């Protein structure tokens, strides 16, 4: 089992490269599709995009097992919120890979009568649910760090009052500006959390559009996909930048 998981981990690197290429083609074809002299190039880009999408489905065939193993590990986490969020995310992702594998079987002619729109919608919903669980986990991490920062700030203020008997010099910043400043400092000091948040937010653009929750265009989806893929490649190349599960 461990050997199989290691194999799927190596496939993830290829998948991210294919994914980056796929969304780059989508973005470029959107940017030049209205230029009359670029129609042949647009056609080639869309063909390459389709090829990359099909290739990615083949690389992901074994990811159901990988997602189930990750869900089992997440179920053993000591903290309740990360345990629930990550277990739910991995299980939803496993269902997404099942739907994705079924769609791949249809694309190669092994399941010609499969209802493609229905399975595609199910796959998108599972992927969307997985992303929401990941974002809930990210928000939990941010909230915990915001709370720790507030406690540290309060401790410093109490220490200053006891030492000097008077309030700190300067005016304390309250409200939204203070919250945003603290959030910026927390994300700046925790690159893995920042990268994970950016990746999950970028990945949302696709399912939001497909499910009709927030319609956008291929340019936005392509840009978000490229950015998300670059983050994925970066975290694979530098594991210390990946948020601990």
C-alpha positions, 0 to 999 in steps of 0.5 A: 500500500505504501508503495502504491501511495508513493507512486501516486505521489510521483504522479501528482507532479506530472498531473500538476505540470499537465494541469498548468499546461491545460490552464495556460492553454485555456487562458491564452486561447481566451486572450487571443480568440477574438483576433482573426489571424489567430484562429488556427493557433486558438484551435491548436491551443484548445486541442492541447488543452483537451489532450492535457485534460485527458492525460490528467484523468489517466494520471488520477486513476489511482488517486481514489486509494490515495485519498482514502488513505489520507482520510484515514490518517486525517481521522486520527488527528487530535484536534476536532475541527481539522480532523472533521474538515480534512477527513470530509475533504479527502472523502469528498475528493475520493468520490470526485476521483471515482466520478472522474474515472467513470468519465475517463472510461466514457471518453475512451469508449469503455462506457459509451452509455454513461450519462456524461453531464450527470457524472460531470455535475456529481464530480464538480459537486464533490470537488466543490465540497472538498474545497469548502472543507479545505477552506474551513480548515484554513479559516480555523488555522487563521482564527486560531492564530488571530486569537493567539495574536490577540492574547499576546497583545493583551498580555503586552498591554497588561505588562505595560500597565503594570510597569508604567502605570499608564497606557501605551503611547500612540493610538490603538488601531481598531476595526477592520483595518486592525483585523486586516493588518493582523491577518496580513502579518499572520499570512506573511509569517506562515507561507504554507497557510498562505499558499494553501489558502491561495490555492483553494480560493483559486480552485473555487473558480471552476466549480463555482462557474460550472455549478452556476453559483458564480458565473465567470469566463475561461480567462478567469478560470484559466488564470486561477488554474495556472496560479493554483498549479504553480502553487501545487508545483511549488509545494511539491518541489519544496515540501516544507511549504505544504500545510501540514495535514 
